[in-house]
Each structure stands twice: as structure tokens, then as C-alpha cells.
Amino acid sequence: MMKEEADLKSTSVALLNPDDPRAEAKARRRARNDKMVKIMRFIQSTLGAILSIIIAVFQGRVYWTYQKTQSQPGTWPAVPNTMPTILLFSVAVAALVFDICMLVAYMWPSSRYARWAVVIGGGMHTVVASTKTVSFAIAAVVSKTTFDYGNSSGTNGDLWSYTCTDQAETLNNVIQSDSNCNGQVSVYFYNSHIMTSVANG
């Protein structure tokens, strides 16, 4: 708060004393810093949106394949656990919606999103970034835990670990196990990058 008051005071001094070179220089530096922060957050939102799309597509594809083929006997576990897939898909979609709104606000500052973007991009940025980090972290832990448990117990009830089993491999032409398995491994990799990105934002 004290820093913001000092910056506001220096900006006011620059406006009231246009001939003061120190005040003008400080005001210009502040303007450059604000512009750089905006550019960095725009890049962060762009990368976050791209990664969220990738995660949502991979998870959505697995779930869509499951829904389409679950009526065929023996294609999926008797008691499938779809919760990790749905959870990660939901988190990715929610993050994508937020990032898209931020991008629209940054690209079209005169739109109705502009004021909201200033609030979120300013004082609430840390809160939102932390929320995204925690959400992706929870989803990643749940997915990885069920994956590891499925492999260690041999039950493979979750869609991720099941698509990576030898049994699923024999049904590759039906449930596309190879691509779905590799896709979900990629999702875990991309999710780690998202958590790192928003945590450092």
C-alpha cells in the first residue's frame, strides 16, 4: 500500500510539475513497467490457454471414447473410475475460460471486460494464479494416485491406467488405447508445466 501511494504521488508530481526531469523519468519508468507486466501476463494467459486446451482435448477424448464404447462387453473395467478424468477435464475448462476472458480483455481494452481484467490482473492476480495452481495440483495428484494404485493393485479402474494395460492393447482398434494412454501421459506432463507457469506468474 505504501509503495502504491508513493507511485501515485510521484505520478501526480510529474503531472503537476511537467518540467521536473526526475518526476518525468520516474513516471516513464512506471509506465514502461506497467506495460511490461501487462505483456508478460498476456503471454502467460496465452500459454495457459493453449495448455488447458490440450489437457481438455485429451481428457475429453478419453471420456468420449469411454462413453461411446462402454456398452460393449469387456472393453472397460467392470467398475470404472471416471472421476480423475472428469476432474482434470473440468479444471482445464475452467482455467481455459478464465484465460480466454483475460485475453479478450487485454486485446480489446474498451470492451466490457476491461475493468474486470484490471481488477483480476492487478490485486487479484496472485489469488487467481494460486487458485489455478492448487486446482491443477489436486487434479494431478488425484490422477497420478489412482494411476499408480491401479497399476500396483492390478485393478486399473481409472481410465488412464486401464488404457495403458496389455488388456486394453488388445482392444486398441476399439478404444484407441495407445493414443489415449500416450495422451494422458502428455496431460500429466503439460499439467506440471501449467502448475509451474501459474506458480511463477
CNS distance restraints for C-alpha pairs under 8 A (distance, minus, plus):
assign (resid   1 and name CA) (resid   5 and name CA) 6.22 0.50 0.50
assign (resid   2 and name CA) (resid   6 and name CA) 6.14 0.50 0.50
assign (resid   3 and name CA) (resid   7 and name CA) 6.14 0.50 0.50
assign (resid   4 and name CA) (resid   8 and name CA) 6.05 0.50 0.50
assign (resid   5 and name CA) (resid   9 and name CA) 6.00 0.50 0.50
assign (resid   6 and name CA) (resid  10 and name CA) 6.14 0.50 0.50
assign (resid   7 and name CA) (resid  11 and name CA) 6.15 0.50 0.50
assign (resid   7 and name CA) (resid  30 and name CA) 7.86 0.50 0.50
assign (resid   8 and name CA) (resid  12 and name CA) 6.12 0.50 0.50
assign (resid   9 and name CA) (resid  13 and name CA) 6.10 0.50 0.50
assign (resid  10 and name CA) (resid  14 and name CA) 6.19 0.50 0.50
assign (resid  10 and name CA) (resid  23 and name CA) 6.28 0.50 0.50
assign (resid  10 and name CA) (resid  26 and name CA) 7.18 0.50 0.50
assign (resid  10 and name CA) (resid  27 and name CA) 6.93 0.50 0.50
assign (resid  11 and name CA) (resid  15 and name CA) 6.35 0.50 0.50
assign (resid  11 and name CA) (resid  23 and name CA) 7.21 0.50 0.50
assign (resid  11 and name CA) (resid  26 and name CA) 7.71 0.50 0.50
assign (resid  11 and name CA) (resid  27 and name CA) 5.48 0.50 0.50
assign (resid  12 and name CA) (resid  16 and name CA) 6.10 0.50 0.50
assign (resid  13 and name CA) (resid  17 and name CA) 5.69 0.50 0.50
assign (resid  13 and name CA) (resid  23 and name CA) 6.37 0.50 0.50
assign (resid  14 and name CA) (resid  18 and name CA) 5.47 0.50 0.50
assign (resid  14 and name CA) (resid  20 and name CA) 6.87 0.50 0.50
assign (resid  14 and name CA) (resid  23 and name CA) 4.68 0.50 0.50
assign (resid  14 and name CA) (resid  24 and name CA) 5.26 0.50 0.50
assign (resid  14 and name CA) (resid  27 and name CA) 6.58 0.50 0.50
assign (resid  17 and name CA) (resid  23 and name CA) 7.60 0.50 0.50
assign (resid  18 and name CA) (resid  23 and name CA) 7.78 0.50 0.50
assign (resid  18 and name CA) (resid  24 and name CA) 6.73 0.50 0.50
assign (resid  19 and name CA) (resid  24 and name CA) 7.76 0.50 0.50
assign (resid  20 and name CA) (resid  24 and name CA) 6.27 0.50 0.50
assign (resid  21 and name CA) (resid  25 and name CA) 5.99 0.50 0.50
assign (resid  22 and name CA) (resid  26 and name CA) 6.16 0.50 0.50
assign (resid  23 and name CA) (resid  27 and name CA) 6.13 0.50 0.50
assign (resid  24 and name CA) (resid  28 and name CA) 6.16 0.50 0.50
assign (resid  25 and name CA) (resid  29 and name CA) 6.17 0.50 0.50
assign (resid  26 and name CA) (resid  30 and name CA) 6.18 0.50 0.50
assign (resid  27 and name CA) (resid  31 and name CA) 6.22 0.50 0.50
assign (resid  28 and name CA) (resid  32 and name CA) 6.19 0.50 0.50
assign (resid  29 and name CA) (resid  33 and name CA) 6.10 0.50 0.50
assign (resid  30 and name CA) (resid  34 and name CA) 6.12 0.50 0.50
assign (resid  31 and name CA) (resid  35 and name CA) 6.20 0.50 0.50
assign (resid  32 and name CA) (resid  36 and name CA) 6.13 0.50 0.50
assign (resid  33 and name CA) (resid  37 and name CA) 6.17 0.50 0.50
assign (resid  34 and name CA) (resid  38 and name CA) 6.24 0.50 0.50
assign (resid  35 and name CA) (resid  39 and name CA) 6.23 0.50 0.50
assign (resid  36 and name CA) (resid  40 and name CA) 6.14 0.50 0.50
assign (resid  37 and name CA) (resid  41 and name CA) 6.14 0.50 0.50
assign (resid  38 and name CA) (resid  42 and name CA) 6.08 0.50 0.50
assign (resid  38 and name CA) (resid 106 and name CA) 7.95 0.50 0.50
assign (resid  39 and name CA) (resid  43 and name CA) 6.24 0.50 0.50
assign (resid  40 and name CA) (resid  44 and name CA) 6.11 0.50 0.50
assign (resid  41 and name CA) (resid  45 and name CA) 6.00 0.50 0.50
assign (resid  41 and name CA) (resid 121 and name CA) 7.71 0.50 0.50
assign (resid  41 and name CA) (resid 201 and name CA) 7.57 0.50 0.50
assign (resid  42 and name CA) (resid  46 and name CA) 6.14 0.50 0.50
assign (resid  42 and name CA) (resid 102 and name CA) 7.78 0.50 0.50
assign (resid  42 and name CA) (resid 103 and name CA) 6.47 0.50 0.50
assign (resid  42 and name CA) (resid 106 and name CA) 6.96 0.50 0.50
assign (resid  43 and name CA) (resid  47 and name CA) 6.21 0.50 0.50
assign (resid  44 and name CA) (resid  48 and name CA) 5.96 0.50 0.50
assign (resid  44 and name CA) (resid 197 and name CA) 7.39 0.50 0.50
assign (resid  44 and name CA) (resid 198 and name CA) 7.75 0.50 0.50
assign (resid  44 and name CA) (resid 201 and name CA) 7.36 0.50 0.50
assign (resid  45 and name CA) (resid  49 and name CA) 5.96 0.50 0.50
assign (resid  45 and name CA) (resid  99 and name CA) 5.13 0.50 0.50
assign (resid  45 and name CA) (resid 100 and name CA) 7.58 0.50 0.50
assign (resid  45 and name CA) (resid 102 and name CA) 7.01 0.50 0.50
assign (resid  45 and name CA) (resid 103 and name CA) 6.65 0.50 0.50
assign (resid  46 and name CA) (resid  50 and name CA) 6.29 0.50 0.50
assign (resid  46 and name CA) (resid  99 and name CA) 7.10 0.50 0.50
assign (resid  46 and name CA) (resid 103 and name CA) 7.12 0.50 0.50
assign (resid  47 and name CA) (resid  51 and name CA) 6.20 0.50 0.50
assign (resid  48 and name CA) (resid  52 and name CA) 5.99 0.50 0.50
assign (resid  48 and name CA) (resid  95 and name CA) 7.80 0.50 0.50
assign (resid  48 and name CA) (resid  96 and name CA) 7.35 0.50 0.50
assign (resid  48 and name CA) (resid  99 and name CA) 6.81 0.50 0.50
assign (resid  48 and name CA) (resid 194 and name CA) 6.44 0.50 0.50
assign (resid  48 and name CA) (resid 197 and name CA) 7.77 0.50 0.50
assign (resid  48 and name CA) (resid 198 and name CA) 7.96 0.50 0.50
assign (resid  49 and name CA) (resid  53 and name CA) 6.13 0.50 0.50
assign (resid  49 and name CA) (resid  95 and name CA) 7.34 0.50 0.50
assign (resid  49 and name CA) (resid  96 and name CA) 5.06 0.50 0.50
assign (resid  49 and name CA) (resid  99 and name CA) 5.60 0.50 0.50
assign (resid  49 and name CA) (resid 100 and name CA) 6.73 0.50 0.50
assign (resid  50 and name CA) (resid  54 and name CA) 6.40 0.50 0.50
assign (resid  51 and name CA) (resid  55 and name CA) 6.26 0.50 0.50
assign (resid  51 and name CA) (resid 190 and name CA) 6.49 0.50 0.50
assign (resid  51 and name CA) (resid 191 and name CA) 7.75 0.50 0.50
assign (resid  51 and name CA) (resid 194 and name CA) 7.02 0.50 0.50
assign (resid  52 and name CA) (resid  56 and name CA) 6.00 0.50 0.50
assign (resid  52 and name CA) (resid  92 and name CA) 4.90 0.50 0.50
assign (resid  52 and name CA) (resid  93 and name CA) 6.80 0.50 0.50
assign (resid  52 and name CA) (resid  95 and name CA) 6.68 0.50 0.50
assign (resid  52 and name CA) (resid  96 and name CA) 5.57 0.50 0.50
assign (resid  53 and name CA) (resid  57 and name CA) 5.98 0.50 0.50
assign (resid  53 and name CA) (resid  92 and name CA) 7.15 0.50 0.50
assign (resid  53 and name CA) (resid  93 and name CA) 7.53 0.50 0.50
assign (resid  53 and name CA) (resid  96 and name CA) 6.80 0.50 0.50
assign (resid  54 and name CA) (resid  58 and name CA) 6.23 0.50 0.50
assign (resid  54 and name CA) (resid 187 and name CA) 7.45 0.50 0.50
assign (resid  55 and name CA) (resid  59 and name CA) 6.07 0.50 0.50
assign (resid  55 and name CA) (resid  88 and name CA) 7.86 0.50 0.50
assign (resid  55 and name CA) (resid  89 and name CA) 6.93 0.50 0.50
assign (resid  55 and name CA) (resid  92 and name CA) 6.35 0.50 0.50
assign (resid  55 and name CA) (resid 187 and name CA) 5.30 0.50 0.50
assign (resid  55 and name CA) (resid 190 and name CA) 7.29 0.50 0.50
assign (resid  55 and name CA) (resid 191 and name CA) 7.48 0.50 0.50
assign (resid  56 and name CA) (resid  60 and name CA) 5.67 0.50 0.50
assign (resid  56 and name CA) (resid  88 and name CA) 7.72 0.50 0.50
assign (resid  56 and name CA) (resid  89 and name CA) 5.01 0.50 0.50
assign (resid  56 and name CA) (resid  90 and name CA) 7.78 0.50 0.50
assign (resid  56 and name CA) (resid  92 and name CA) 5.57 0.50 0.50
assign (resid  56 and name CA) (resid  93 and name CA) 6.30 0.50 0.50
assign (resid  57 and name CA) (resid  61 and name CA) 5.90 0.50 0.50
assign (resid  58 and name CA) (resid  62 and name CA) 6.40 0.50 0.50
assign (resid  58 and name CA) (resid 180 and name CA) 7.38 0.50 0.50
assign (resid  58 and name CA) (resid 183 and name CA) 5.71 0.50 0.50
assign (resid  58 and name CA) (resid 184 and name CA) 6.50 0.50 0.50
assign (resid  58 and name CA) (resid 187 and name CA) 7.02 0.50 0.50
assign (resid  59 and name CA) (resid  63 and name CA) 6.32 0.50 0.50
assign (resid  59 and name CA) (resid  85 and name CA) 5.96 0.50 0.50
assign (resid  59 and name CA) (resid  86 and name CA) 7.54 0.50 0.50
assign (resid  59 and name CA) (resid  88 and name CA) 7.33 0.50 0.50
assign (resid  59 and name CA) (resid  89 and name CA) 5.64 0.50 0.50
assign (resid  59 and name CA) (resid 184 and name CA) 6.94 0.50 0.50
assign (resid  59 and name CA) (resid 187 and name CA) 7.84 0.50 0.50
assign (resid  60 and name CA) (resid  64 and name CA) 5.94 0.50 0.50
assign (resid  60 and name CA) (resid  89 and name CA) 6.53 0.50 0.50
assign (resid  61 and name CA) (resid  65 and name CA) 6.05 0.50 0.50
assign (resid  61 and name CA) (resid 180 and name CA) 7.67 0.50 0.50
assign (resid  62 and name CA) (resid  66 and name CA) 6.21 0.50 0.50
assign (resid  62 and name CA) (resid  85 and name CA) 7.98 0.50 0.50
assign (resid  62 and name CA) (resid 159 and name CA) 7.47 0.50 0.50
assign (resid  62 and name CA) (resid 180 and name CA) 5.97 0.50 0.50
assign (resid  63 and name CA) (resid  67 and name CA) 6.15 0.50 0.50
assign (resid  63 and name CA) (resid  82 and name CA) 7.73 0.50 0.50
assign (resid  63 and name CA) (resid  85 and name CA) 7.10 0.50 0.50
assign (resid  63 and name CA) (resid  86 and name CA) 7.72 0.50 0.50
assign (resid  64 and name CA) (resid  68 and name CA) 6.10 0.50 0.50
assign (resid  65 and name CA) (resid  69 and name CA) 6.15 0.50 0.50
assign (resid  65 and name CA) (resid 175 and name CA) 6.19 0.50 0.50
assign (resid  66 and name CA) (resid  70 and name CA) 5.46 0.50 0.50
assign (resid  66 and name CA) (resid  76 and name CA) 7.66 0.50 0.50
assign (resid  66 and name CA) (resid 175 and name CA) 7.36 0.50 0.50
assign (resid  69 and name CA) (resid  75 and name CA) 7.05 0.50 0.50
assign (resid  69 and name CA) (resid 174 and name CA) 7.52 0.50 0.50
assign (resid  69 and name CA) (resid 175 and name CA) 7.06 0.50 0.50
assign (resid  70 and name CA) (resid  75 and name CA) 6.57 0.50 0.50
assign (resid  70 and name CA) (resid  76 and name CA) 6.40 0.50 0.50
assign (resid  74 and name CA) (resid  78 and name CA) 7.84 0.50 0.50
assign (resid  75 and name CA) (resid 168 and name CA) 7.42 0.50 0.50
assign (resid  75 and name CA) (resid 171 and name CA) 6.93 0.50 0.50
assign (resid  75 and name CA) (resid 174 and name CA) 7.86 0.50 0.50
assign (resid  75 and name CA) (resid 175 and name CA) 7.41 0.50 0.50
assign (resid  76 and name CA) (resid  80 and name CA) 6.93 0.50 0.50
assign (resid  76 and name CA) (resid 162 and name CA) 7.70 0.50 0.50
assign (resid  76 and name CA) (resid 168 and name CA) 7.98 0.50 0.50
assign (resid  77 and name CA) (resid 156 and name CA) 7.39 0.50 0.50
assign (resid  77 and name CA) (resid 157 and name CA) 5.80 0.50 0.50
assign (resid  77 and name CA) (resid 162 and name CA) 7.64 0.50 0.50
assign (resid  79 and name CA) (resid 157 and name CA) 6.50 0.50 0.50
assign (resid  80 and name CA) (resid 157 and name CA) 4.82 0.50 0.50
assign (resid  80 and name CA) (resid 158 and name CA) 5.87 0.50 0.50
assign (resid  80 and name CA) (resid 159 and name CA) 7.12 0.50 0.50
assign (resid  81 and name CA) (resid 157 and name CA) 5.31 0.50 0.50
assign (resid  81 and name CA) (resid 158 and name CA) 4.52 0.50 0.50
assign (resid  81 and name CA) (resid 159 and name CA) 6.79 0.50 0.50
assign (resid  82 and name CA) (resid  86 and name CA) 6.28 0.50 0.50
assign (resid  82 and name CA) (resid 158 and name CA) 6.01 0.50 0.50
assign (resid  82 and name CA) (resid 159 and name CA) 6.35 0.50 0.50
assign (resid  83 and name CA) (resid  87 and name CA) 5.90 0.50 0.50
assign (resid  83 and name CA) (resid 158 and name CA) 7.97 0.50 0.50
assign (resid  84 and name CA) (resid  88 and name CA) 6.17 0.50 0.50
assign (resid  84 and name CA) (resid 139 and name CA) 6.91 0.50 0.50
assign (resid  84 and name CA) (resid 142 and name CA) 6.16 0.50 0.50
assign (resid  84 and name CA) (resid 143 and name CA) 5.10 0.50 0.50
assign (resid  84 and name CA) (resid 146 and name CA) 7.67 0.50 0.50
assign (resid  84 and name CA) (resid 158 and name CA) 7.36 0.50 0.50
assign (resid  85 and name CA) (resid  89 and name CA) 6.10 0.50 0.50
assign (resid  85 and name CA) (resid 143 and name CA) 7.30 0.50 0.50
assign (resid  85 and name CA) (resid 159 and name CA) 7.16 0.50 0.50
assign (resid  85 and name CA) (resid 160 and name CA) 7.82 0.50 0.50
assign (resid  86 and name CA) (resid  90 and name CA) 6.01 0.50 0.50
assign (resid  87 and name CA) (resid  91 and name CA) 6.26 0.50 0.50
assign (resid  87 and name CA) (resid 139 and name CA) 6.19 0.50 0.50
assign (resid  88 and name CA) (resid  92 and name CA) 6.13 0.50 0.50
assign (resid  88 and name CA) (resid 136 and name CA) 7.29 0.50 0.50
assign (resid  88 and name CA) (resid 139 and name CA) 5.23 0.50 0.50
assign (resid  88 and name CA) (resid 140 and name CA) 7.30 0.50 0.50
assign (resid  88 and name CA) (resid 143 and name CA) 7.81 0.50 0.50
assign (resid  89 and name CA) (resid  93 and name CA) 6.24 0.50 0.50
assign (resid  90 and name CA) (resid  94 and name CA) 6.16 0.50 0.50
assign (resid  91 and name CA) (resid  95 and name CA) 6.13 0.50 0.50
assign (resid  91 and name CA) (resid 135 and name CA) 6.57 0.50 0.50
assign (resid  91 and name CA) (resid 136 and name CA) 6.62 0.50 0.50
assign (resid  91 and name CA) (resid 139 and name CA) 7.51 0.50 0.50
assign (resid  92 and name CA) (resid  96 and name CA) 6.01 0.50 0.50
assign (resid  92 and name CA) (resid 136 and name CA) 7.84 0.50 0.50
assign (resid  93 and name CA) (resid  97 and name CA) 6.19 0.50 0.50
assign (resid  94 and name CA) (resid  98 and name CA) 6.44 0.50 0.50
assign (resid  95 and name CA) (resid  99 and name CA) 6.20 0.50 0.50
assign (resid  95 and name CA) (resid 132 and name CA) 6.80 0.50 0.50
assign (resid  96 and name CA) (resid 100 and name CA) 6.04 0.50 0.50
assign (resid  97 and name CA) (resid 101 and name CA) 6.23 0.50 0.50
assign (resid  98 and name CA) (resid 102 and name CA) 6.28 0.50 0.50
assign (resid  99 and name CA) (resid 103 and name CA) 6.15 0.50 0.50
assign (resid 100 and name CA) (resid 104 and name CA) 6.16 0.50 0.50
assign (resid 101 and name CA) (resid 105 and name CA) 6.20 0.50 0.50
assign (resid 101 and name CA) (resid 113 and name CA) 7.35 0.50 0.50
assign (resid 102 and name CA) (resid 106 and name CA) 6.15 0.50 0.50
assign (resid 102 and name CA) (resid 113 and name CA) 7.90 0.50 0.50
assign (resid 102 and name CA) (resid 117 and name CA) 5.96 0.50 0.50
assign (resid 103 and name CA) (resid 107 and name CA) 6.01 0.50 0.50
assign (resid 104 and name CA) (resid 108 and name CA) 5.83 0.50 0.50
assign (resid 104 and name CA) (resid 109 and name CA) 7.94 0.50 0.50
assign (resid 104 and name CA) (resid 113 and name CA) 7.39 0.50 0.50
assign (resid 105 and name CA) (resid 109 and name CA) 5.31 0.50 0.50
assign (resid 105 and name CA) (resid 110 and name CA) 7.96 0.50 0.50
assign (resid 105 and name CA) (resid 111 and name CA) 6.69 0.50 0.50
assign (resid 105 and name CA) (resid 112 and name CA) 7.90 0.50 0.50
assign (resid 105 and name CA) (resid 113 and name CA) 5.03 0.50 0.50
assign (resid 105 and name CA) (resid 114 and name CA) 4.92 0.50 0.50
assign (resid 105 and name CA) (resid 116 and name CA) 7.98 0.50 0.50
assign (resid 105 and name CA) (resid 117 and name CA) 5.83 0.50 0.50
assign (resid 106 and name CA) (resid 114 and name CA) 7.15 0.50 0.50
assign (resid 106 and name CA) (resid 117 and name CA) 7.31 0.50 0.50
assign (resid 108 and name CA) (resid 114 and name CA) 7.37 0.50 0.50
assign (resid 109 and name CA) (resid 113 and name CA) 7.30 0.50 0.50
assign (resid 109 and name CA) (resid 114 and name CA) 4.79 0.50 0.50
assign (resid 110 and name CA) (resid 114 and name CA) 6.11 0.50 0.50
assign (resid 112 and name CA) (resid 116 and name CA) 7.85 0.50 0.50
assign (resid 113 and name CA) (resid 117 and name CA) 6.01 0.50 0.50
assign (resid 114 and name CA) (resid 118 and name CA) 6.35 0.50 0.50
assign (resid 115 and name CA) (resid 119 and name CA) 6.46 0.50 0.50
assign (resid 116 and name CA) (resid 120 and name CA) 6.16 0.50 0.50
assign (resid 117 and name CA) (resid 121 and name CA) 5.51 0.50 0.50
assign (resid 118 and name CA) (resid 122 and name CA) 5.75 0.50 0.50
assign (resid 119 and name CA) (resid 123 and name CA) 6.06 0.50 0.50
assign (resid 119 and name CA) (resid 124 and name CA) 6.37 0.50 0.50
assign (resid 120 and name CA) (resid 124 and name CA) 4.62 0.50 0.50
assign (resid 120 and name CA) (resid 125 and name CA) 5.22 0.50 0.50
assign (resid 120 and name CA) (resid 128 and name CA) 7.54 0.50 0.50
assign (resid 121 and name CA) (resid 125 and name CA) 4.85 0.50 0.50
assign (resid 124 and name CA) (resid 128 and name CA) 6.14 0.50 0.50
assign (resid 125 and name CA) (resid 129 and name CA) 5.98 0.50 0.50
assign (resid 126 and name CA) (resid 130 and name CA) 5.95 0.50 0.50
assign (resid 126 and name CA) (resid 201 and name CA) 7.85 0.50 0.50
assign (resid 127 and name CA) (resid 131 and name CA) 6.13 0.50 0.50
assign (resid 128 and name CA) (resid 132 and name CA) 6.23 0.50 0.50
assign (resid 129 and name CA) (resid 133 and name CA) 6.17 0.50 0.50
assign (resid 129 and name CA) (resid 198 and name CA) 5.36 0.50 0.50
assign (resid 129 and name CA) (resid 199 and name CA) 6.59 0.50 0.50
assign (resid 129 and name CA) (resid 201 and name CA) 7.00 0.50 0.50
assign (resid 130 and name CA) (resid 134 and name CA) 6.12 0.50 0.50
assign (resid 130 and name CA) (resid 198 and name CA) 7.26 0.50 0.50
assign (resid 130 and name CA) (resid 199 and name CA) 6.65 0.50 0.50
assign (resid 131 and name CA) (resid 135 and name CA) 6.05 0.50 0.50
assign (resid 132 and name CA) (resid 136 and name CA) 6.09 0.50 0.50
assign (resid 132 and name CA) (resid 195 and name CA) 7.67 0.50 0.50
assign (resid 132 and name CA) (resid 198 and name CA) 7.10 0.50 0.50
assign (resid 133 and name CA) (resid 137 and name CA) 5.95 0.50 0.50
assign (resid 133 and name CA) (resid 194 and name CA) 7.68 0.50 0.50
assign (resid 133 and name CA) (resid 195 and name CA) 5.04 0.50 0.50
assign (resid 133 and name CA) (resid 196 and name CA) 7.95 0.50 0.50
assign (resid 133 and name CA) (resid 198 and name CA) 6.12 0.50 0.50
assign (resid 133 and name CA) (resid 199 and name CA) 6.22 0.50 0.50
assign (resid 134 and name CA) (resid 138 and name CA) 6.07 0.50 0.50
assign (resid 135 and name CA) (resid 139 and name CA) 6.22 0.50 0.50
assign (resid 136 and name CA) (resid 140 and name CA) 5.93 0.50 0.50
assign (resid 136 and name CA) (resid 191 and name CA) 6.75 0.50 0.50
assign (resid 136 and name CA) (resid 194 and name CA) 7.82 0.50 0.50
assign (resid 136 and name CA) (resid 195 and name CA) 6.51 0.50 0.50
assign (resid 137 and name CA) (resid 141 and name CA) 6.06 0.50 0.50
assign (resid 137 and name CA) (resid 195 and name CA) 6.84 0.50 0.50
assign (resid 138 and name CA) (resid 142 and name CA) 6.11 0.50 0.50
assign (resid 139 and name CA) (resid 143 and name CA) 6.09 0.50 0.50
assign (resid 140 and name CA) (resid 144 and name CA) 5.99 0.50 0.50
assign (resid 140 and name CA) (resid 188 and name CA) 6.71 0.50 0.50
assign (resid 140 and name CA) (resid 191 and name CA) 7.02 0.50 0.50
assign (resid 140 and name CA) (resid 192 and name CA) 7.99 0.50 0.50
assign (resid 141 and name CA) (resid 145 and name CA) 5.81 0.50 0.50
assign (resid 142 and name CA) (resid 146 and name CA) 6.15 0.50 0.50
assign (resid 143 and name CA) (resid 147 and name CA) 6.07 0.50 0.50
assign (resid 143 and name CA) (resid 160 and name CA) 7.95 0.50 0.50
assign (resid 144 and name CA) (resid 148 and name CA) 6.06 0.50 0.50
assign (resid 144 and name CA) (resid 188 and name CA) 7.98 0.50 0.50
assign (resid 145 and name CA) (resid 149 and name CA) 6.01 0.50 0.50
assign (resid 146 and name CA) (resid 150 and name CA) 5.88 0.50 0.50
assign (resid 146 and name CA) (resid 158 and name CA) 6.51 0.50 0.50
assign (resid 146 and name CA) (resid 161 and name CA) 7.90 0.50 0.50
assign (resid 147 and name CA) (resid 151 and name CA) 6.36 0.50 0.50
assign (resid 147 and name CA) (resid 156 and name CA) 7.28 0.50 0.50
assign (resid 147 and name CA) (resid 158 and name CA) 6.69 0.50 0.50
assign (resid 147 and name CA) (resid 160 and name CA) 6.34 0.50 0.50
assign (resid 147 and name CA) (resid 161 and name CA) 4.96 0.50 0.50
assign (resid 148 and name CA) (resid 152 and name CA) 6.07 0.50 0.50
assign (resid 148 and name CA) (resid 161 and name CA) 7.66 0.50 0.50
assign (resid 149 and name CA) (resid 153 and name CA) 5.82 0.50 0.50
assign (resid 149 and name CA) (resid 154 and name CA) 7.99 0.50 0.50
assign (resid 149 and name CA) (resid 156 and name CA) 7.59 0.50 0.50
assign (resid 150 and name CA) (resid 154 and name CA) 5.62 0.50 0.50
assign (resid 150 and name CA) (resid 155 and name CA) 5.13 0.50 0.50
assign (resid 150 and name CA) (resid 156 and name CA) 3.84 0.50 0.50
assign (resid 150 and name CA) (resid 157 and name CA) 6.09 0.50 0.50
assign (resid 150 and name CA) (resid 158 and name CA) 6.92 0.50 0.50
assign (resid 150 and name CA) (resid 161 and name CA) 6.14 0.50 0.50
assign (resid 150 and name CA) (resid 162 and name CA) 7.73 0.50 0.50
assign (resid 151 and name CA) (resid 155 and name CA) 6.99 0.50 0.50
assign (resid 151 and name CA) (resid 156 and name CA) 5.89 0.50 0.50
assign (resid 151 and name CA) (resid 161 and name CA) 6.53 0.50 0.50
assign (resid 156 and name CA) (resid 161 and name CA) 5.41 0.50 0.50
assign (resid 156 and name CA) (resid 162 and name CA) 4.90 0.50 0.50
assign (resid 156 and name CA) (resid 165 and name CA) 7.95 0.50 0.50
assign (resid 157 and name CA) (resid 161 and name CA) 7.37 0.50 0.50
assign (resid 157 and name CA) (resid 162 and name CA) 6.43 0.50 0.50
assign (resid 158 and name CA) (resid 162 and name CA) 6.11 0.50 0.50
assign (resid 159 and name CA) (resid 163 and name CA) 6.09 0.50 0.50
assign (resid 160 and name CA) (resid 164 and name CA) 6.78 0.50 0.50
assign (resid 160 and name CA) (resid 180 and name CA) 7.72 0.50 0.50
assign (resid 160 and name CA) (resid 181 and name CA) 6.16 0.50 0.50
assign (resid 160 and name CA) (resid 184 and name CA) 6.32 0.50 0.50
assign (resid 161 and name CA) (resid 165 and name CA) 6.69 0.50 0.50
assign (resid 161 and name CA) (resid 181 and name CA) 7.57 0.50 0.50
assign (resid 162 and name CA) (resid 168 and name CA) 6.51 0.50 0.50
assign (resid 163 and name CA) (resid 168 and name CA) 5.34 0.50 0.50
assign (resid 163 and name CA) (resid 169 and name CA) 7.36 0.50 0.50
assign (resid 163 and name CA) (resid 177 and name CA) 4.73 0.50 0.50
assign (resid 163 and name CA) (resid 178 and name CA) 7.04 0.50 0.50
assign (resid 163 and name CA) (resid 180 and name CA) 6.46 0.50 0.50
assign (resid 163 and name CA) (resid 181 and name CA) 5.16 0.50 0.50
assign (resid 164 and name CA) (resid 168 and name CA) 6.68 0.50 0.50
assign (resid 164 and name CA) (resid 169 and name CA) 7.30 0.50 0.50
assign (resid 164 and name CA) (resid 177 and name CA) 6.68 0.50 0.50
assign (resid 164 and name CA) (resid 178 and name CA) 7.08 0.50 0.50
assign (resid 164 and name CA) (resid 181 and name CA) 5.20 0.50 0.50
assign (resid 165 and name CA) (resid 169 and name CA) 6.37 0.50 0.50
assign (resid 166 and name CA) (resid 170 and name CA) 6.64 0.50 0.50
assign (resid 167 and name CA) (resid 171 and name CA) 7.02 0.50 0.50
assign (resid 168 and name CA) (resid 172 and name CA) 6.30 0.50 0.50
assign (resid 168 and name CA) (resid 175 and name CA) 7.66 0.50 0.50
assign (resid 168 and name CA) (resid 177 and name CA) 5.81 0.50 0.50
assign (resid 169 and name CA) (resid 177 and name CA) 5.92 0.50 0.50
assign (resid 169 and name CA) (resid 178 and name CA) 6.88 0.50 0.50
assign (resid 171 and name CA) (resid 175 and name CA) 6.16 0.50 0.50
assign (resid 171 and name CA) (resid 176 and name CA) 7.41 0.50 0.50
assign (resid 171 and name CA) (resid 177 and name CA) 7.10 0.50 0.50
assign (resid 172 and name CA) (resid 176 and name CA) 4.52 0.50 0.50
assign (resid 172 and name CA) (resid 177 and name CA) 4.90 0.50 0.50
assign (resid 172 and name CA) (resid 178 and name CA) 6.54 0.50 0.50
assign (resid 173 and name CA) (resid 177 and name CA) 7.96 0.50 0.50
assign (resid 176 and name CA) (resid 180 and name CA) 6.09 0.50 0.50
assign (resid 177 and name CA) (resid 181 and name CA) 5.73 0.50 0.50
assign (resid 178 and name CA) (resid 182 and name CA) 6.15 0.50 0.50
assign (resid 179 and name CA) (resid 183 and name CA) 5.78 0.50 0.50
assign (resid 180 and name CA) (resid 184 and name CA) 6.18 0.50 0.50
assign (resid 181 and name CA) (resid 185 and name CA) 6.37 0.50 0.50
assign (resid 182 and name CA) (resid 186 and name CA) 6.22 0.50 0.50
assign (resid 183 and name CA) (resid 187 and name CA) 6.20 0.50 0.50
assign (resid 184 and name CA) (resid 188 and name CA) 6.37 0.50 0.50
assign (resid 185 and name CA) (resid 189 and name CA) 6.47 0.50 0.50
assign (resid 186 and name CA) (resid 190 and name CA) 6.06 0.50 0.50
assign (resid 187 and name CA) (resid 191 and name CA) 5.84 0.50 0.50
assign (resid 188 and name CA) (resid 192 and name CA) 6.33 0.50 0.50
assign (resid 189 and name CA) (resid 193 and name CA) 6.65 0.50 0.50
assign (resid 190 and name CA) (resid 194 and name CA) 6.27 0.50 0.50
assign (resid 191 and name CA) (resid 195 and name CA) 6.27 0.50 0.50
assign (resid 192 and name CA) (resid 196 and name CA) 6.29 0.50 0.50
assign (resid 193 and name CA) (resid 197 and name CA) 6.01 0.50 0.50
assign (resid 194 and name CA) (resid 198 and name CA) 6.12 0.50 0.50
assign (resid 195 and name CA) (resid 199 and name CA) 5.91 0.50 0.50
assign (resid 196 and name CA) (resid 200 and name CA) 6.17 0.50 0.50
assign (resid 197 and name CA) (resid 201 and name CA) 6.17 0.50 0.50
